[in-house]
Amino acid sequence: MKTVPTTLVKTGRALSWLSSLSLWLAGGGLVVMTAIVAWQVFCRYVLNDSPSWTEPGAVMLMSWFIFLGAAVGVRENYHLGFDVLLYVVPKGGKKWLRMISDLVALAFGIGMIWYGIELVRLTWDTVLPSLQISGGWDYVPLVAGGVLIGLFALERIVLRLAGEPIDDVLDEMPPAEVAAELDTAEIKV
């Protein structure tokens, strides 16, 4: 039986913790954003005085939980992939299609970091009037999401190259259409 190098185990634990933290922060951000929007609606229609900070604050929070959630999706293998091809390709080919998908996710994360930093740099000296903070903060979630997407995609690539069976569970799953029919059949019985 093959043993996993200690470095990979420790890194995996750290990334698992980071993924869980990201998911909790995204969920918390969704709750806070909902409360902010509810407050805005209450102020607008009941008090007839809508605060100016609620809409940009809610949008900024939405950026955070979207990018954090997307990164968790990459780690959990819920990102876009070659699903249609996976149904017809032999098991050995599936590994390479998933590898290509993870490489694309890694490249996308790097692009998010590169262009996100440029956007932060270009807008840092502006001020968002309603929040009284730098305009660069609008793009910080893009950079943070890119870092996490890159880390999580790189983790999947390294594990696959190390020979870890990260795709075995996916290969055992039936296609989505078959799984949906199986679920419906179980309900009917």
CYANA upper distance limits for C-alpha pairs under 8 A (distance plus 0.5 A):
  4 VAL  CA      8 LEU  CA      7.24
  4 VAL  CA      9 VAL  CA      7.28
  5 PRO  CA      9 VAL  CA      7.04
  6 THR  CA     10 LYS  CA      6.66
  7 THR  CA     11 THR  CA      6.49
  8 LEU  CA     12 GLY  CA      6.33
  8 LEU  CA    159 LEU  CA      8.40
  9 VAL  CA     13 ARG  CA      6.73
 10 LYS  CA     14 ALA  CA      6.76
 11 THR  CA     15 LEU  CA      6.58
 12 GLY  CA     16 SER  CA      6.44
 12 GLY  CA    155 GLU  CA      8.19
 13 ARG  CA     17 TRP  CA      6.67
 14 ALA  CA     18 LEU  CA      6.66
 15 LEU  CA     19 SER  CA      6.44
 15 LEU  CA    152 PHE  CA      7.90
 16 SER  CA     20 SER  CA      6.68
 17 TRP  CA     21 LEU  CA      6.59
 18 LEU  CA     22 SER  CA      6.54
 19 SER  CA     23 LEU  CA      6.68
 19 SER  CA     71 ALA  CA      8.33
 19 SER  CA     72 VAL  CA      6.16
 19 SER  CA     75 ARG  CA      8.01
 20 SER  CA     24 TRP  CA      6.69
 21 LEU  CA     25 LEU  CA      6.57
 22 SER  CA     26 ALA  CA      6.51
 22 SER  CA     68 LEU  CA      6.03
 22 SER  CA     69 GLY  CA      7.57
 22 SER  CA     72 VAL  CA      7.56
 23 LEU  CA     27 GLY  CA      6.63
 23 LEU  CA     68 LEU  CA      7.22
 23 LEU  CA     69 GLY  CA      6.60
 23 LEU  CA     72 VAL  CA      7.17
 24 TRP  CA     28 GLY  CA      6.52
 25 LEU  CA     29 GLY  CA      6.43
 25 LEU  CA     65 PHE  CA      7.61
 25 LEU  CA     68 LEU  CA      8.27
 26 ALA  CA     30 LEU  CA      6.71
 26 ALA  CA     64 TRP  CA      7.35
 26 ALA  CA     65 PHE  CA      4.51
 26 ALA  CA     66 ILE  CA      7.71
 26 ALA  CA     68 LEU  CA      6.43
 26 ALA  CA     69 GLY  CA      6.62
 27 GLY  CA     31 VAL  CA      6.91
 27 GLY  CA     65 PHE  CA      7.52
 28 GLY  CA     32 VAL  CA      6.67
 29 GLY  CA     33 MET  CA      6.40
 29 GLY  CA     61 LEU  CA      6.39
 29 GLY  CA     62 MET  CA      7.64
 29 GLY  CA     64 TRP  CA      7.86
 29 GLY  CA     65 PHE  CA      6.39
 30 LEU  CA     34 THR  CA      6.63
 30 LEU  CA     61 LEU  CA      7.95
 30 LEU  CA     62 MET  CA      7.43
 30 LEU  CA     65 PHE  CA      7.11
 31 VAL  CA     35 ALA  CA      6.81
 32 VAL  CA     36 ILE  CA      6.69
 32 VAL  CA     61 LEU  CA      8.49
 33 MET  CA     37 VAL  CA      6.69
 33 MET  CA     57 GLY  CA      8.38
 33 MET  CA     58 ALA  CA      5.52
 33 MET  CA     59 VAL  CA      8.49
 33 MET  CA     61 LEU  CA      6.71
 33 MET  CA     62 MET  CA      7.44
 34 THR  CA     38 ALA  CA      6.59
 34 THR  CA     58 ALA  CA      8.40
 35 ALA  CA     39 TRP  CA      6.59
 36 ILE  CA     40 GLN  CA      6.68
 36 ILE  CA     54 THR  CA      6.51
 36 ILE  CA     57 GLY  CA      8.40
 36 ILE  CA     58 ALA  CA      6.89
 37 VAL  CA     41 VAL  CA      6.72
 37 VAL  CA     54 THR  CA      7.27
 37 VAL  CA     55 GLU  CA      7.79
 37 VAL  CA     58 ALA  CA      7.33
 38 ALA  CA     42 PHE  CA      6.64
 39 TRP  CA     43 CYS  CA      6.52
 39 TRP  CA     54 THR  CA      8.44
 40 GLN  CA     44 ARG  CA      6.49
 40 GLN  CA     50 SER  CA      6.35
 40 GLN  CA     51 PRO  CA      7.20
 40 GLN  CA     54 THR  CA      6.60
 40 GLN  CA     55 GLU  CA      8.22
 41 VAL  CA     45 TYR  CA      6.50
 41 VAL  CA     46 VAL  CA      8.39
 41 VAL  CA     50 SER  CA      8.13
 42 PHE  CA     46 VAL  CA      5.82
 42 PHE  CA     47 LEU  CA      7.32
 43 CYS  CA     47 LEU  CA      5.23
 43 CYS  CA     48 ASN  CA      6.43
 43 CYS  CA     49 ASP  CA      5.93
 43 CYS  CA     50 SER  CA      5.47
 43 CYS  CA     51 PRO  CA      7.74
 44 ARG  CA     48 ASN  CA      5.11
 44 ARG  CA     49 ASP  CA      5.71
 44 ARG  CA     50 SER  CA      5.02
 45 TYR  CA     49 ASP  CA      8.41
 52 SER  CA     56 PRO  CA      8.49
 52 SER  CA    130 SER  CA      6.12
 53 TRP  CA     57 GLY  CA      6.30
 53 TRP  CA    130 SER  CA      5.45
 53 TRP  CA    131 LEU  CA      6.12
 54 THR  CA     58 ALA  CA      6.44
 55 GLU  CA     59 VAL  CA      6.70
 56 PRO  CA     60 MET  CA      6.58
 56 PRO  CA    130 SER  CA      7.91
 56 PRO  CA    131 LEU  CA      7.98
 57 GLY  CA     61 LEU  CA      6.74
 57 GLY  CA    131 LEU  CA      7.76
 58 ALA  CA     62 MET  CA      6.58
 59 VAL  CA     63 SER  CA      6.80
 60 MET  CA     64 TRP  CA      7.06
 60 MET  CA    138 ASP  CA      6.73
 61 LEU  CA     65 PHE  CA      6.92
 62 MET  CA     66 ILE  CA      6.50
 63 SER  CA     67 PHE  CA      6.70
 63 SER  CA    141 PRO  CA      6.64
 63 SER  CA    142 LEU  CA      8.15
 64 TRP  CA     68 LEU  CA      6.54
 64 TRP  CA    141 PRO  CA      5.63
 64 TRP  CA    142 LEU  CA      8.43
 64 TRP  CA    145 GLY  CA      8.43
 65 PHE  CA     69 GLY  CA      6.26
 66 ILE  CA     70 ALA  CA      6.54
 67 PHE  CA     71 ALA  CA      6.73
 67 PHE  CA    141 PRO  CA      7.01
 67 PHE  CA    142 LEU  CA      7.13
 67 PHE  CA    144 ALA  CA      8.18
 67 PHE  CA    145 GLY  CA      5.24
 67 PHE  CA    146 GLY  CA      8.37
 68 LEU  CA     72 VAL  CA      6.93
 68 LEU  CA    144 ALA  CA      8.35
 68 LEU  CA    145 GLY  CA      6.11
 68 LEU  CA    148 LEU  CA      8.14
 69 GLY  CA     73 GLY  CA      6.68
 70 ALA  CA     74 VAL  CA      6.93
 70 ALA  CA     79 HIS  CA      8.10
 70 ALA  CA    145 GLY  CA      7.97
 70 ALA  CA    149 ILE  CA      7.97
 71 ALA  CA     75 ARG  CA      7.05
 71 ALA  CA    145 GLY  CA      6.60
 71 ALA  CA    146 GLY  CA      8.22
 71 ALA  CA    148 LEU  CA      6.07
 71 ALA  CA    149 ILE  CA      5.05
 71 ALA  CA    152 PHE  CA      7.61
 72 VAL  CA     76 GLU  CA      6.64
 72 VAL  CA    149 ILE  CA      8.18
 72 VAL  CA    152 PHE  CA      8.33
 73 GLY  CA     77 ASN  CA      6.37
 73 GLY  CA     78 TYR  CA      5.20
 73 GLY  CA     79 HIS  CA      6.08
 74 VAL  CA     78 TYR  CA      6.36
 74 VAL  CA     79 HIS  CA      5.65
 74 VAL  CA    105 ALA  CA      8.05
 74 VAL  CA    149 ILE  CA      6.79
 74 VAL  CA    152 PHE  CA      6.82
 74 VAL  CA    153 ALA  CA      6.89
 75 ARG  CA    149 ILE  CA      8.18
 75 ARG  CA    152 PHE  CA      5.48
 75 ARG  CA    153 ALA  CA      7.09
 75 ARG  CA    156 ARG  CA      7.88
 80 LEU  CA    101 SER  CA      8.02
 81 GLY  CA     98 ARG  CA      7.57
 81 GLY  CA    101 SER  CA      6.00
 82 PHE  CA     86 LEU  CA      6.70
 82 PHE  CA     97 LEU  CA      7.07
 82 PHE  CA     98 ARG  CA      7.82
 82 PHE  CA    101 SER  CA      7.65
 83 ASP  CA     87 TYR  CA      7.44
 84 VAL  CA     88 VAL  CA      8.13
 85 LEU  CA     89 VAL  CA      6.64
 86 LEU  CA     90 PRO  CA      8.45
 86 LEU  CA     94 LYS  CA      6.23
 86 LEU  CA     97 LEU  CA      8.12
 87 TYR  CA    175 PRO  CA      7.51
 89 VAL  CA     93 GLY  CA      6.23
 89 VAL  CA     94 LYS  CA      6.68
 90 PRO  CA     94 LYS  CA      6.95
 91 LYS  CA     95 LYS  CA      7.36
 91 LYS  CA    171 ASP  CA      7.83
 92 GLY  CA     96 TRP  CA      7.65
 93 GLY  CA     97 LEU  CA      6.83
 94 LYS  CA     98 ARG  CA      6.64
 95 LYS  CA     99 MET  CA      6.65
 95 LYS  CA    167 ASP  CA      7.48
 96 TRP  CA    100 ILE  CA      6.64
 97 LEU  CA    101 SER  CA      6.68
 98 ARG  CA    102 ASP  CA      6.66
 99 MET  CA    103 LEU  CA      6.63
 99 MET  CA    157 ILE  CA      6.95
 99 MET  CA    160 ARG  CA      8.27
100 ILE  CA    104 VAL  CA      6.67
101 SER  CA    105 ALA  CA      6.77
102 ASP  CA    106 LEU  CA      6.58
102 ASP  CA    153 ALA  CA      5.89
102 ASP  CA    154 LEU  CA      8.03
102 ASP  CA    156 ARG  CA      7.57
102 ASP  CA    157 ILE  CA      7.08
103 LEU  CA    107 ALA  CA      6.65
103 LEU  CA    153 ALA  CA      7.60
103 LEU  CA    154 LEU  CA      8.33
103 LEU  CA    157 ILE  CA      7.93
104 VAL  CA    108 PHE  CA      6.54
105 ALA  CA    109 GLY  CA      6.62
105 ALA  CA    149 ILE  CA      7.50
105 ALA  CA    150 GLY  CA      7.58
105 ALA  CA    153 ALA  CA      6.67
106 LEU  CA    110 ILE  CA      6.74
106 LEU  CA    149 ILE  CA      7.18
106 LEU  CA    150 GLY  CA      5.19
106 LEU  CA    151 LEU  CA      8.26
106 LEU  CA    153 ALA  CA      5.81
106 LEU  CA    154 LEU  CA      6.92
107 ALA  CA    111 GLY  CA      6.65
107 ALA  CA    150 GLY  CA      7.96
108 PHE  CA    112 MET  CA      6.67
108 PHE  CA    146 GLY  CA      8.01
108 PHE  CA    150 GLY  CA      8.24
109 GLY  CA    113 ILE  CA      6.79
109 GLY  CA    145 GLY  CA      7.96
109 GLY  CA    146 GLY  CA      4.60
109 GLY  CA    147 VAL  CA      6.84
109 GLY  CA    148 LEU  CA      8.13
109 GLY  CA    149 ILE  CA      5.72
109 GLY  CA    150 GLY  CA      5.21
110 ILE  CA    114 TRP  CA      6.60
110 ILE  CA    146 GLY  CA      6.70
110 ILE  CA    147 VAL  CA      7.81
110 ILE  CA    150 GLY  CA      6.77
111 GLY  CA    115 TYR  CA      6.44
111 GLY  CA    116 GLY  CA      8.34
111 GLY  CA    146 GLY  CA      7.95
112 MET  CA    116 GLY  CA      5.91
112 MET  CA    142 LEU  CA      6.64
112 MET  CA    143 VAL  CA      6.45
112 MET  CA    145 GLY  CA      8.11
112 MET  CA    146 GLY  CA      5.37
113 ILE  CA    117 ILE  CA      6.44
113 ILE  CA    142 LEU  CA      7.53
113 ILE  CA    143 VAL  CA      5.08
113 ILE  CA    144 ALA  CA      8.01
113 ILE  CA    146 GLY  CA      5.58
113 ILE  CA    147 VAL  CA      6.91
114 TRP  CA    118 GLU  CA      7.03
114 TRP  CA    143 VAL  CA      8.29
115 TYR  CA    119 LEU  CA      6.70
116 GLY  CA    120 VAL  CA      6.64
116 GLY  CA    139 TYR  CA      6.52
116 GLY  CA    140 VAL  CA      7.57
116 GLY  CA    142 LEU  CA      6.14
116 GLY  CA    143 VAL  CA      5.60
117 ILE  CA    121 ARG  CA      6.54
117 ILE  CA    139 TYR  CA      8.26
117 ILE  CA    140 VAL  CA      8.21
117 ILE  CA    143 VAL  CA      6.87
118 GLU  CA    122 LEU  CA      6.62
119 LEU  CA    123 THR  CA      6.63
119 LEU  CA    136 GLY  CA      7.55
119 LEU  CA    139 TYR  CA      6.92
120 VAL  CA    124 TRP  CA      6.13
120 VAL  CA    135 GLY  CA      8.14
120 VAL  CA    136 GLY  CA      4.75
120 VAL  CA    137 TRP  CA      7.49
120 VAL  CA    138 ASP  CA      8.16
120 VAL  CA    139 TYR  CA      6.07
120 VAL  CA    140 VAL  CA      7.11
121 ARG  CA    136 GLY  CA      7.26
122 LEU  CA    136 GLY  CA      7.98
123 THR  CA    134 SER  CA      7.97
123 THR  CA    135 GLY  CA      5.75
123 THR  CA    136 GLY  CA      5.29
124 TRP  CA    134 SER  CA      5.97
124 TRP  CA    135 GLY  CA      5.93
124 TRP  CA    136 GLY  CA      4.69
124 TRP  CA    137 TRP  CA      8.04
125 ASP  CA    134 SER  CA      6.94
125 ASP  CA    135 GLY  CA      7.56
125 ASP  CA    136 GLY  CA      8.06
126 THR  CA    134 SER  CA      6.20
126 THR  CA    135 GLY  CA      5.67
126 THR  CA    136 GLY  CA      7.99
127 VAL  CA    132 GLN  CA      6.54
127 VAL  CA    133 ILE  CA      6.00
127 VAL  CA    134 SER  CA      5.05
127 VAL  CA    135 GLY  CA      5.65
128 LEU  CA    132 GLN  CA      5.89
128 LEU  CA    133 ILE  CA      6.07
128 LEU  CA    134 SER  CA      6.54
128 LEU  CA    135 GLY  CA      5.86
129 PRO  CA    133 ILE  CA      8.06
133 ILE  CA    137 TRP  CA      7.92
135 GLY  CA    139 TYR  CA      8.45
136 GLY  CA    140 VAL  CA      7.17
137 TRP  CA    141 PRO  CA      8.15
139 TYR  CA    143 VAL  CA      7.30
140 VAL  CA    144 ALA  CA      6.70
141 PRO  CA    145 GLY  CA      6.35
142 LEU  CA    146 GLY  CA      6.58
143 VAL  CA    147 VAL  CA      6.73
144 ALA  CA    148 LEU  CA      6.84
145 GLY  CA    149 ILE  CA      6.47
146 GLY  CA    150 GLY  CA      6.43
147 VAL  CA    151 LEU  CA      6.62
148 LEU  CA    152 PHE  CA      6.53
149 ILE  CA    153 ALA  CA      6.47
150 GLY  CA    154 LEU  CA      6.43
151 LEU  CA    155 GLU  CA      6.61
152 PHE  CA    156 ARG  CA      6.95
153 ALA  CA    157 ILE  CA      6.81
154 LEU  CA    158 VAL  CA      6.58
155 GLU  CA    159 LEU  CA      6.60
156 ARG  CA    160 ARG  CA      6.59
156 ARG  CA    166 ILE  CA      8.26
157 ILE  CA    161 LEU  CA      6.67
158 VAL  CA    162 ALA  CA      6.53
159 LEU  CA    163 GLY  CA      6.94
159 LEU  CA    164 GLU  CA      5.86
159 LEU  CA    166 ILE  CA      7.77
160 ARG  CA    164 GLU  CA      5.89
160 ARG  CA    165 PRO  CA      7.51
160 ARG  CA    166 ILE  CA      7.15
167 ASP  CA    171 ASP  CA      6.75
168 ASP  CA    172 GLU  CA      6.95
169 VAL  CA    173 MET  CA      7.22
174 PRO  CA    178 VAL  CA      6.56
174 PRO  CA    179 ALA  CA      6.29
175 PRO  CA    179 ALA  CA      6.65
176 ALA  CA    180 ALA  CA      6.57
177 GLU  CA    181 GLU  CA      6.83
178 VAL  CA    182 LEU  CA      6.63
179 ALA  CA    183 ASP  CA      6.70
180 ALA  CA    184 THR  CA      6.75
181 GLU  CA    185 ALA  CA      6.49
182 LEU  CA    186 GLU  CA      6.71
183 ASP  CA    187 ILE  CA      6.93
184 THR  CA    188 LYS  CA      6.82
185 ALA  CA    189 VAL  CA      6.99
